Amino acid sequence: MRIPRWPSKTGRMILFLCCVFLCSPASFSKLLTPRDFSYGVLDAELVVIVHQESHSKFIVEEVFLGNASRGDSIKLPGFRLFTEQRYGPDTVEPITSGTRILLFLHHKKDAPAAWEPTYFGNCFFWVQDSQQVSQLRNMAEQAVALRRRWEEAATTPDSSRRAEVLWPFLSMKEYGDDIRKHTESALQKIAPVSGDFFAGQFASMERWDRADLFQNAGAYGGDKLRETLANHIETQQRIYEEFESTSVSNGQDELTRWNTLPEHVKDTIRDIYYGLAGLASFKRRDDLPLIREIARWAVKYRLEQTSEAALDAFRTMPDEENLPVIALIWKTFPLGSGDGDEIFHVDVIEALCAHKYPQTVPLLAPFVTDGFAGAEAEAALSEIVGRDLGEQPQRWLDWYAARDNLRSKSRNPN
């Protein structure tokens, strides 16, 4: 069963290509960059209110953060006041003598002497009447105050206390995605202390906030968090098994069945998927037996995306014993099966390519003709075999059969 979610890296690539080649300009929509002072204030080196003196020259009127003074000039070639539109071109407003602009600026990475607005060039705000500048001033003061609170939390000397005071800044609802990402980075720097704190907060966290952190749990570290995660997966498996023992699918296709599932069951499926991704992020090879066990369980219940999480784990932690499980996943969710369960075949190829063992050859050989990742498969096979046998699967299969026959004779010389 496929969980509706943002696709994997392969899915994103395929969807992008589909958008490019199949969507007409009239139907194309773009993702909008948020415009809020919380998106960009932590990256700002300068927070100022300015007015325009010439086409690319702006004069500082007020300074809220950074090394600048009233009357200083800032050059921003090509700057414009725009509002992004989901459909069609951006809306652009004129800059007049009455326009006042609040800018959150940092130096350009590729031109350190030049300035640009933070957060993808989108962190700026304006009024068209200079009498309304108090609105910008209030916003700037709130932004800088928020930054000071965050910085105070992020520089707390005691790491345990730092994890505690940083934790509230993970709230998407209150602080937005940009501050959340900075907070995640700051917490990961004090691993495994942050992992232990995460484990302690686990049961009381909102499900979606917790799931978002699941996927990169290994970056927070700690045996306590790893054990908490493994136990949570086991609990969710039991809940799902109990549901399956009493449910009847009535021949429904996967999407219809997903839409009719109780919400708590959907949450359970999500938790198993995100939980396995998190367990894999620890990159502990001693977890591989458990990951393989969860993958087999996912195949049994046709939970496709949990199987995808297992493939990602196998790609980062190759092991000969992974190969039968990879084969089982591909057999259960073949591309083009038409029943709604289709593992992206590139995910399977990438997992197999990481397994540089002779036993990989019969599994990987059929993919050398693949138009999307055939070259990658051929390169991996060449590394295993020691020479390139070309784009015909049978030549690789013949090599493996000959090797297997030779090994059999060596074991039974008579």
Secondary structure as GFF3:
##gff-version 3
##sequence-region A 1 414
A	DSSP	alpha_helix	9	22	.	.	.	ID=ss1
A	DSSP	three_ten_helix	25	27	.	.	.	ID=ss2
A	DSSP	three_ten_helix	41	43	.	.	.	ID=ss3
A	DSSP	beta_strand	46	52	.	.	.	ID=ss4
A	DSSP	beta_strand	57	65	.	.	.	ID=ss5
A	DSSP	beta_strand	73	75	.	.	.	ID=ss6
A	DSSP	beta_strand	81	83	.	.	.	ID=ss7
A	DSSP	beta_strand	91	93	.	.	.	ID=ss8
A	DSSP	beta_strand	100	107	.	.	.	ID=ss9
A	DSSP	beta_strand	115	117	.	.	.	ID=ss10
A	DSSP	alpha_helix	118	121	.	.	.	ID=ss11
A	DSSP	beta_strand	124	127	.	.	.	ID=ss12
A	DSSP	three_ten_helix	130	132	.	.	.	ID=ss13
A	DSSP	alpha_helix	133	154	.	.	.	ID=ss14
A	DSSP	alpha_helix	159	166	.	.	.	ID=ss15
A	DSSP	three_ten_helix	167	170	.	.	.	ID=ss16
A	DSSP	alpha_helix	172	188	.	.	.	ID=ss17
A	DSSP	alpha_helix	193	201	.	.	.	ID=ss18
A	DSSP	three_ten_helix	202	204	.	.	.	ID=ss19
A	DSSP	alpha_helix	207	214	.	.	.	ID=ss20
A	DSSP	three_ten_helix	217	219	.	.	.	ID=ss21
A	DSSP	alpha_helix	223	246	.	.	.	ID=ss22
A	DSSP	alpha_helix	254	260	.	.	.	ID=ss23
A	DSSP	alpha_helix	263	281	.	.	.	ID=ss24
A	DSSP	three_ten_helix	285	287	.	.	.	ID=ss25
A	DSSP	alpha_helix	288	300	.	.	.	ID=ss26
A	DSSP	alpha_helix	304	316	.	.	.	ID=ss27
A	DSSP	three_ten_helix	320	322	.	.	.	ID=ss28
A	DSSP	alpha_helix	323	332	.	.	.	ID=ss29
A	DSSP	alpha_helix	345	353	.	.	.	ID=ss30
A	DSSP	three_ten_helix	358	360	.	.	.	ID=ss31
A	DSSP	alpha_helix	361	364	.	.	.	ID=ss32
A	DSSP	three_ten_helix	365	369	.	.	.	ID=ss33
A	DSSP	alpha_helix	374	385	.	.	.	ID=ss34
A	DSSP	alpha_helix	393	411	.	.	.	ID=ss35
###
